[in-house]
Amino acid sequence: MPDSAVPRPAADGQSAGAAGSRGSARVAAAVAALARRLGSSPEHAANHLDRLAERYDVDLGEAAAAVLATADAAEPADVRRPGPSAPTVSQAPPASPAPPAVGPAPTAPVDPDPLADLAREISSRLGPLAGVDAVAIYAAEPDGSLQMVGSQGLPPAVIDAWRRVSPQLTTAAGGTARSGRPMWLPRLDEARRQYVMIGDPDVEWRSRAMLPVPDGPGEDRPVVAVVAVFCTETQPFEPATRRAVLGVVGDLAGPIAERLRTHPHPAGWIVDAQAILDVLPGAVVVSVPIRDAEGGIIDWIVVAASPEAVDIAGRRGRELVGTSTVAAYPSVVDTELWHTYAYALRSGRPREIGPFVYSERADGVDAEAVYTVRASRFGGGLMIIWVRHDEQRRFADRLAQTERMGKLGWGEWDLLADRTYWSEGMYAIFERDHSRGPATLDEARRHVHPDDAARLDAALEALLTGGEPIDLSLRLVVPDRVKHVRGRFEATRDRAGRVLKVYGLVLDVSESEAATRDRARLADIEAELAERQRSQQVEHRLVRSLQRIILPLPSGVLDLPGLDVAVRYQPAEEVSRVGGDWFDVVRLPGGRTLLAVGDVAGHGIAAAATMARLRHSFAALAVTSAEPAKLLAYLNRMVSDDATEPTATVVVAHYDPQTREVTWAQAGHPPPILMTAEGTTALARPSGMIVGARADSAYETARVTLRPGDTMLLYTDGLIERRGSDGSDWLGPALRALDGAAGVALDELLARLRPANPGDDTCVLALRPRA
C-alpha cells in the first residue's frame, strides 16, 4: 500500500493502546464515523479503530485522523493487480486516462470476521453450561452457501478450509439454514452417515449442535445465520442442556441479525440486492471486492444476479452467483474496465465504459462480443449493468454447448449478401475443414446421397418458391462413410416475396436407432430454434429434450447375469429445475456388472452437459478398471481439470455374481439402502469428497454380500431431501416406505417410491441377486 494510503507512525513509536487520549474529540468523532460507516454499535466501532491503529503501528489519535480524512471515501485508494501480467480487454484506447485515486487515505479493510466478538460471547457462556469448546457463526448466503463471519476456538486450518460451505455439501448446518429448526448431533459416528461434517478431517468434535438465527421475531421468518457449537467430549444434549443452548443463542439472535443487516456483508444487504435484481430487466449483477492483507483489490465476486443476465460463456441468472472475475474473465484484469470498477467503488460516482470489443479465451471459452458496461456503488460493492450489442454472436455462443451434446449443427445462408455462416456443429457433421469455410447451399447439396437427392431438390424448390419449410431424413456422403441426418430448413422473405435468408438445423442421427420416436422432441427444439428467441423457457425445453435423448430409460427389469436391475427416473415438476441426475449399467466380462448413479450440481444446460460427459466417461473408463474407487478418482480428475465444470456426487457399485458381493464407493453421495428380510437400513458410507472439489481427492470402498431376495437401492437426493425439513431424518421417510417390501417385484417396488422433493429430479436404481 502506498505511503499516502496508511496512517503515518508516531514519531516516538507509541502504540495505539499507549498514545492519544481515548476521550479526545478527534477519537470520539472517528468512532462515530466508523459506527455510521459499518452500521455497528459505538463499542464495536471503537474496537475496530483499535485494530486499525495496531495494524499500522500508529497512535489512536493518528488512526482517528486517517479515518476522518476519508469520511467521503468508502474504499481504499489503491487497487492492486491480483497476479502477473494478464491479457487486456481488446478495445480502442480510452479517450482519457483511468480516473485518479480520490482521497488522501483509505478506510480500513472490512473485517473478515465481523461477528467474532459475538462468537466469543456465545462460547464463554456455553462453555460452563453445555461443555462447548468451539463456536462458529455462519451467514446464510443468497446462493444457498454458508459464510463464516465469526468463530471462537476453531483451529486456523479449519477456518481456512470451512470458511465457505458450498450448498452442494450435505451438511447439518445447511439443513438448519434451509429448515429453520435446531439440529442436535450427540454422536459423531451416526451424524457422519447423513452429513459431511464441518471440521473433517482436521478436528473430530464428538458432539455438535446447529442453531438457526431468524431475521426477526415471529413464525416462518427466513434464517440469516446458523450458530454451530462443537463439543470435544460427548454431549447427549439433555432437555435442560438444549434449553440452555437455545436461551444463550436466543439472547444474541437479535444482535447477530442486526449486525448482518448493517455490516457490509453478503448475509445482510445482498439478500435485499437479490430481491431487487429478481424483478429487474436486462443484464445486472452485484459484485463485491476481494482484498489482500493490505486492502488492495485482487478480485471481484458476483453475489447477486438478475434473471436475464448472461455472460460471454453462457452462464445465466443465479448461475453467475459466485463467479470470480480473475478466474472467469482474466482478460479484464488490469484494464480500463478493471480500474473503472475500482474508481466507481472508491468515489461513489457511477462510471460507464463502451462500446468496446471484449475477447475471452480461457477455461474453454473462445468468444468475442461488443459491450457497454455501467458500474455504480451499491451497498458494499458495485451494481454492474451491461448491454451486449452483437446478438448474432450471442446466439452462436449459447448454442455451442447444445450442439456438442446433441450432435446438432445449424447454418445461415444470406442469399442477398451472398454470405454463409456455419456453426461448429455443422462443420463436424459434414466433416469439413474450417479452412475451406462454410459450404453454399449448392455445395452442401452435393453431399446428399444420390438416392435422396431428388427428394431434397423438390423440397428446396418448394422452400425457395413457395416458402414451405423442409423437414427431411437424408443420408450424407462424407469422406469415407455415409451419415444419417435429419434436417429442417426455413426461409425469410421481404414484402415482395423475395427469399433473403435460409436457416437450417441438422441433427446427426447415425448412432440413434430411435430417430422416429424422437421426431416430436426434435420438432419442438427445431421450432424454438427457428424463432431465434433465446428466452429462458426455450432453453429449458431444449435441455429437457436433450436430457431424454442422452439418458434413455430401459423398459421393465434388466436381466443381467445373476442379477435383476430396474431403473426409475422422475423429472422435476418445475421446468426451470431440469438437473443433471444420471445412471448407467455396464456389463463386464465374467458376468460381472458395474452400476453408477450421479447428480450434477445446478440446473440447465451446464448441468446436462456435465451429466452427459460423466455418463459417457464412466462407460468408457469401465474397460480400464472395475474398481469403484479408481473410477471415482478418474472422474474426479476429469472434472477438476476443467474449472468450468460444476461439481457432482456419484456412487459406483461392482457386482460379482459368483460371490454375490457388492463393492462400492461414493463421492459425497447419499448412502445406498439395503432391504433384507430382517428390515431396511442405510449403509455406512466410506469416505469420499464430491467430484470436482479437489483434484487429489482419495476414495475408499465398502463391501456387502447380498443374499438372494435382498435388494439394494442407489438413488439421488431428490428421493430423500424434503423442503422445509430440519434435515435430521432425511432417510427416515424413505426407509419407512420400504420397510416390509423386501419381497415385492422390483418394478412394483420402484413404483411405490415418491420423491421427497418434487422440485428436483430423482433417479433410483434397484438391484437384486437371483438364486
N, C-alpha and C positions, 0 to 999 in steps of 0.2 A: 504494500500500500504506500503511495507517495507520502512525503512528509506532511503535505498540507491536508492529508485526509485523516490524520490522527491527532489527538491532543499532544502537545509538547510536554516532555517530562519536566518536573520541578527542578530548579537549579540545585537544591540541596538533596535531591533524590528521595524525598519523603514519599511514603506510600499513601494510598487513598485513605487507609484507616488512621493515619497519624497526622495528616496535614489537612488544613482547611477547617472551617467551622461548619459542622453539620447544621447548625441553626442559622447560617447566614442566609441573607435574602437571595443570593445567587443560587445556592443549593436548593432552597425551597422552590424557586421558580423553575429550576431544571426538573425537580421531582414532579411538579405539577404538569410540566410539558410532556414528560415521559408518560405520566399516567394517562393523559389525553391521547397520546400517540399510540400507546399499547392497549388502551381500553382497560386498564387494570386499576387496582387499588393503589393508594399512595405508598403503602408499605411495600408492595411488590415493585413499584417504580423506584423506590429508594434502594432496594436490594439490587435492582438492575443497574442503577448508577454506580453502586459499589463495585459490581463486577466489571463495568466498563473501565473505571479508574484502575482497578487491579490489573486488568488485561493489558493496558497500555502503560502501566507503571507511572501514573501521574497522580497528583493530589486531587482530592474530591472537588475543590473549587475549580481547578482547570478542567476536569471532566465535565462539571456543570456548565462552564463557559462554552465548551465544544458543543454540548447538547443545545444550548440556547442559540448558538451561532447557526445552527442548522434547523431552526424551527420550521422553515418553509420547505425543507428537503426531506423526502421520505426514504431515500435510499443512499448508499454510499456513492461518492462521486466517481470512483474508479470502477472500470469494468474490465476484468481480466479475461484473456483468452483461456479456454479450457484445455488447451493442449498444443501440440506442434502445428505448424502451418497447415491450413486446410484449404480446399478449393473455395473460391469466392462465388457469389451469385453472378451468373452470366447476365450482364446488363450494361447499358451505356453508362459512361462516367457520370456521377451525380453532378447536378448543377451547382451545388455548393458543398463545402466540406461537412463532415459529420458534426452535429452540434457539440459545442464545447461543454465541459463539466460545469455544473452550476453549484455555487455554494463553497465556502472555504473548507468545510469539514463535514463528514458524513455522520449519520446516526449510527448507533451500534447495530451490528447484525442481529437479526431476530433470534431470540433464544431458542435452540432446537428442542429444549425440554421446558416449555412454559409452565407445566403443571408439576415440576419436580418438588416444589415445596408442599403441595397437597399430597403427593405420593409419600413424602416423608412423614407427614402428619398421620395419614392412614396407617402406615407401618408402625409408628410409635404407639398408636392407640390400640392396634390389633395384636401387637406382639404379646403383651401380657394376657390379653383376653382370649385369644384363639391360637397362640403359638405360631403366628405368621412371621416368616423370615424375610420375605421379599414382596414387593408390590410393583405392579406396572399399570399405568393408566393409558388406555388405547382410545384414540378418537376414531369415530366411525366416519369413513370417507364416502363421497358420493358414488364411487365405483364399487362399493362393497368391501374394500380392503380396510384394514385397521392400521393406524399410525400411532406409534408410541410417542406420547407427549409428556411423560413424566415417569420416573422409576425410582425405586429405593431398594438396595440390597441385591440388584442383579449384576452379575459379572459383566465386564466390558464386552467379552466375546458374545454373550447372549444379547446384549443391547444392539451390537452391530448386526448380528445375524437375524434378529427378530424385531428390528425397529419397524419394518413394514410387514404385515401379514397379508399375503395375497388372498383374494376371495376364492381362488381355486383350491386352497388348502382347507381340508375339513377339520377345523379347529373348534374347540369348545367355546372360545371367545367369539368366534364368528357366529356360532349358533345362538349365543346370548344376544349378540347385536341384532340378529335377524328376528328373534322371538320376543325380546324384551323381558325375558324371565331369567332369574338366577339359575346357575348350574353348579351343583356340588359334586366334586370328584374326589372322594375319600381314598380311592385305591388306584394307584398308577397303572398296574397291570391291566385292570379292567378298562380304564379310560383309553389306553392305547389301542384297544380293539376297535374303537369307533373313531378316534380323533388323532390327528397329528398334534403332538404335544409341544407347546412353546417351551423352549429351552433345550430340547433334544438336539444333538447328543451331548452338549456341554455340561448340563446340570440336570439331575434327576430329583425333582421335588416329589415327595411321596403323596402329597395331597394338595389339591388346588380348589379354588372356587372362583367363579366368574359372576360379577355383579353388574347389572345394567344401570346406566345413568340416563334417564329421560331428559328431554329438553325443557321440562317444566312439570308442575303438579297436574294430576288428573289421569284418567284412564286413556290407554291407547296413544300415549304420547310417543313420538319417534325417539329411538335411542341415539344419543350423540356421543356416548363414550361407554367403555367397558372397563371396570376395575378388576384386574386379575390379582389374586393373592396366592402366595406359594408357601407351603409348609415343608420344612425338611423332614420332620417327624410325621408319622401317620396321624391324621386328624379325622376322626369319624364324623365331625360336624353334627353333633347332637343338637336338638332343638334350641337349647339355651345358647350354644355357640353360634348357631345360624342367626338368632335374633340379635346377638351382639355385633356380628359382622354386618348385618343389614342395617343396624342402627348407626354404626360409625359411617358406613358409606352413604346412608341416607342423610346424615348430618352435613356431609360435604358434597352431596349431589348438586345442590344449588350453586355453590361456588365453582364447581367443575363446569357445569353447563354455562354459567355466566362467563367464565374465563375463555371458554372455547368460542363463545359468540363474539366477544370483544377483542380477543387476541388474533392477530393476523395469521390464522392457521386454517387449513382446509376444513377442519371439523366444524367451523363456525360459518364464516361468511361465504364459503364456497358452496355450502348447501343451498343458500339463497341464490347464489350465482347460477347454479344448475337449474333451479326452478325458473329463473328468468329466461335462461337460454332455451329451455324446453319449449317456450312459446314464441321464440324469435325466428323470423325467416332468414334465409341466407346462411352463409358460412361464418360462424362466430365461435371462438373459443376463449377461455380464460386460462392464462399461463402464469405460473409463479416462478421466480428465480431460484436457482440453486447456487449457493455461495461457498467459497472456500473459507479457510480459517480466518483470513484477513478481511472477509466481506466482499471480495470480488465475485462477480457473476461468472459462473463456469458452465451453466446450463439453464434451460427453461423447460418446465414440465407442464403439460396440459392437465388441468384439473376439472374442467367443465367444457362441454361442447354442445352446440345446437344440433338438432336432428338433421339439418341439411348440410352440415359441414362435411366436406370431403377433401382429403389431402391428395397430393400428387401420386401417392402409392395406392389410392383407392380405399384407405381407411375412412370410415364413415361414423358420424354421430358419436355415441358413447364409446365406440372402439378407439377413438382418439384419446380418451382419458388415460393418463399415464404415459403418453408419448414424450420421449426425450428429444429435444431439438438436436443435440450433439449426435445421438445415435441414429435418429430417423432422417434428419436433414443436415448432414455435415457440411453441405455446400453453403449453408447460411452463416457458419461460424466466421466471426471477424470481418463481416461485410458491412455495407452501409445499413442493411436491414437489421443486423445484429445490434449495431450501435444505436439505431433508431429506437429499438425496443428499450435499451438501457436509458436513453435520454427521456423517453416518454415516462418511464417509471420514476426516474430521478426527479424530473422537473414538474411532473403532473400536467404537462401540456401535451395534447394529442398531436400525433405526427402521422403523416401519410407519405407513402413512397410508391412510385409506379406511374404508369405501367412499366414493367420490366420483365425480361425473359429470365425465367428460373429453370436451371437444369439440375437434375439429381441423378447420379449414377453410383449408387451404393446400396448394399444389403438387398441385392436382387432387383432394385428399381433402376430403370433406364428410361427417363422421361424428361420432357421439356414442356413448359407451359408459360403463358403470359399472365401476370398477376398485378393487381393493385392491392396494397396492404395498408390498413389504418390501425394504429395502436394507441390506446389511451389507458391511463391508470384506472384500475378497478380493484377496490379492496386492497389486498396485499400483493397484487400482481397486475397483469395487463389484460384488458379486453382487446382481442385481435380480430379484426373483421377483414376478410379478403374477398376479392372478386376475381374469378378466373375468366379470361377473355376468349380463350380458344376452346369452344365447345366440341369441335370435331376431335381434337387431341384428347380431351377428357373422355369422350365416348370410347375411343380406342383403348385408353388405359383401363377403363372399367371392364371392358370385355376380355382383356388379356387372360385373366385367371379363368374366366368361364370357358374360353376356348381350349385352354390346356386341359381342363378337367373333362370336358365333354367331346373332345376331338371336333370342335366347331371351327369354322372359318367364315369370314364374310368379306365381300368386296363391293366396291362402289365404282361404277363406270359413268363418268361425266361425258356424255356424248356431245354436248355443246362446246365444252372446252377441250375435248379430246384428251382427258386425263383419267387415269385409273388408279385406285387405291386398293391395296390388299392388306388384310390383317396378317399377323404372324401365323395364325391357324390355317389360312388359305395357302400360304407358301408350303406349310407342312403337308397338307392334304395332296396338293399337286406335286410335291417333292421337287419344287422349283427353286433354283439357286437365286438368292437375293440379288446377285449382281446383274441378273437378266431383267429385273424389275417385274412388275405385275403384268399378267397376260391380258390382252384385249379380249373382248367377247369372242371374236373370231378365233383367236389363238386358243382360248380355253375350250371352245367347241371341238377343236381338233383332237383333244384328249379323250373325247367320248368314244366309247366302243362303237364300232361300225353298226352293230345290230341295234343300238339305241339312238343312233344319230338322227334317223327320220323322225322319231317322236320328239326329240329336242328341237329340231328345226321347225316343226309345226307349232310347238309351244312358244318358241321365240317369235315366230311370225304373229301369233295371237297377242303376245305381250306388246310388241312394238307397234302393232296397228290398232288393236282394239283395247289394249290395257289390261288384258286378262292375266292375273298372276300365274306363275308357273309353280307347280308342286309335283316333282318327278323323282322317281328312284332310277338311278342310272349306274352304269359301270364306266369307270375312268381307266384309261390305259396310261400308266405312268412307267418310268423306266423299270423294266424287269418284272412287272406284275400288273394285275388288274385289281382295282378297288371298287367296292360297292359304296355308293354315296346316295344321300337324299338331299335334294336341293330345292330351295324356294326363292323365286325372283319376282320383284315388283318394280314398277316404273313410276316416275313422277313426270307430270306434263305441265306445260304452260297453258294459258287460256285458249290458245289456238289449237290445242291438242298435240303439240309437238313434244316428243319424248326428250326430256332434259337429262335425266339420270336413271340408271338401272341399279337396284340394290339386290345383292344376292347373299343368301345364307346357305352354307353347305355343311352337312354332317357326315362324317366318315362312319359308316355302319358295317365295315368289313368284318369286324370281330364280334358283332352282335347278331345272335340268332333270333332276337326278339324285336326286330325293327318294326314289324307290323303292330305289335302290342304297344309300342312306344309312339305310334303315329299321333295320337291325341295329345300326349305330353309335348311332343316336339312342335305340334301346331300351335300350342299355347305359347311356347317360347318364341317361335318364329313371328307370331303376330305381335307380341310385345316388342321384340327387337326391331321389327319393321317400322313401328311407330316412332322409333328413335327417342322415346321419352324415358329418361332414366330415373323414374320415380322409385321410391323405396319398395313399394308394393310389387313393381315389376321384378326387382332384384330378388325378393323373397320367393316369388313364384318360380323364378329361374332356378334358385338354389334347391327348392323342394323337388322340382322335376329332375334335376341333375342328380340329386341325392338318391332318388329312387333308381335311376339308371346305374349309378356307381355301386349301390348296395342292394342287389336283387335279393329278395327273400325267398327261401325254399318253401315249398308247399308240403305239408304233412311232416312226418317224422323221418329224419335221415337214418338210413340203415347202414351203419358202419361196422367194421369187424368187431364183434363182441360188444357193441355199444349202440344205443339209440340216442339220437340228438334231435331236439326240437328248438325252434327259434321263434320269438315273437318280438316285433318291433312296433312300438306305439309312438307315432309322431306327436309333437306338441300341438295343443289346441290352438295356440296363438301362432299365426303365420310368421310374425316377427321374431319368434323364438326358435326358428329352424336351427338345429345344432349339429354337432359332429359325432353323435353316437354311432358305433360301428361294431361289427363282429366278423369273424372268419373261422372256417373249419377246414383244415388241411389234412389230407390223407398222407401217411408216411409209410415207407417200406416196412414189411413185417406186420402189417395190420394195425400199427400204432396210429394215433390221431393227435393232432395239435389243434388247440382251440384258443380263441382270443376274443375279448370284449374290451372296447375302449370308449373314451369320452373326451373329445377335444374341447378345450376351454373356449367360451364365447359362442357366437352365433353368426349366421350369414355365410357369405362366400368364403371368407378366410377360414372359418371352421370346417366347412365342407371340403375345401381344398386340402387342408391338413389331414382330414379324415381319409380322403382318397389316397393320399401319399402314404399314410401309416398302414392302411389295409394292404395296398399293393406291395409295400416294402416287407410287411410281415410275411406275405405269401412267398415273396422271392427269397427272403432270408431263411425260410423253413428248409430249403435244400442244403443250407450250410450248417445248420445246427438245430437240434430238437430240444435244447436245454432252455427252459423258460427264462432263467436269469440272464443267460447270454443274449437271447433275443431282445430282452428289455434293454440291455446295455447298448446293443446295436441301434435300436430305435431311439434311445435317449441321445446317443451321439449324433444321429442324423438330425434330430430336431434342434439340438443345442448348437450345431454348426451353422444354423440359419436363424439369425436374430429376429427375423420377421415372422417365424412360425410361432403360433400360440402353443402353450403347454397342453399336456394331455395326461389323463390317467389311463392305465392299461392293466389288465390281468391276463396272464398267459398260463395255460394248463396243458400238460402232456399226459396222455392216457395210454397205458400198456395193457392190452387185453390178456396177455399171458399171466400177469400178476394182479391185474385189476387195480394197479397203483396209479394215482394221480400225483404228478409232481407239478407244483405251481409256484408262481412268483407274481408280485404285484408292484405297481408304481403309483402309489398314492390313491389306489382304487378301493372301493368298498369290499369287504371280505366276502368270499363265497359262502353260500348257505348249503348245509348238508342236511338232507332229510333221510332218516332211518326209521325202522320200526319202533325204536325207543323214543324218538322225538326229533325236533328240528332245532338246529343251532347254527350260529355263525362261527366259521373257523378263525382261529387266531392268525393275524397277518404277519408274515415275515417282513423285515424292513425293506424299504424301497421308496425313494422320493419320486414325485411326479416327473414324467418325461419332459425334458427341456429345461428343468430348473437349474441343474448343474451338469456340466459336461462329464465330470468324473464320478457321477453317482454310481454306487455299487448296489447290487440287488441280491437278496438271499432267497432261498427256495424252501418250500414246505412240502410234506408228503402226507397223503392219506390213502388208505386202501379201502375201496368200495366193495360192498357185498352185492350180490345180485338183488335187484329191487331197490337199492339205495339210489338217491337222486341228489345230484349236485347242481346248484344254480350259480351261474355267472351273470352279472347284471350291471347296469349303470345306475347312477344315483337318483334318476327320476323315479325309481321304484320305491325309494325309502325316504327321500328328503321332502318333508312336508312343510308347506308355507305356514308360518305362524306357530310352528312347534318350537319348544325350547331346546330341541336337539338332543335331549338326554335319553330318548328312547326311539331313535330313528329306525332301528331294526325291529323294534317290538311289534308294530302292526303287521309287517310282512311275515315275521316268524309265527305270529298267532294265526294269520290267514292260512299258512301252510301246515300248521300242526295237525296231525292226523290224516294228512293227504298223501302219505308216502306211497300208497299203492295205486293212486289214480293215474290213468294214462297221461303221458307227457303232454299231448296237445290239449287235453282237457284241463290238466293242471295249470298250464300257462294261460288258458282262457279264464281261469278263476282270478288271476292276479290283476289288480287295479293299480295304476301308477299313483304314487303318493302325491306327485306334483304334476297335474295335467298341463301346466305351463312349460314343461320341459320334455324333451324326447326321452323315451325309455326303451332299452334293449335288454331282453332276458334270453339267456341260452341255458337249456337244461340238458344234462347228460345222465344216462342210466345204463349201467352194465347189464348185459344179459347173462343168464346162467349158461 
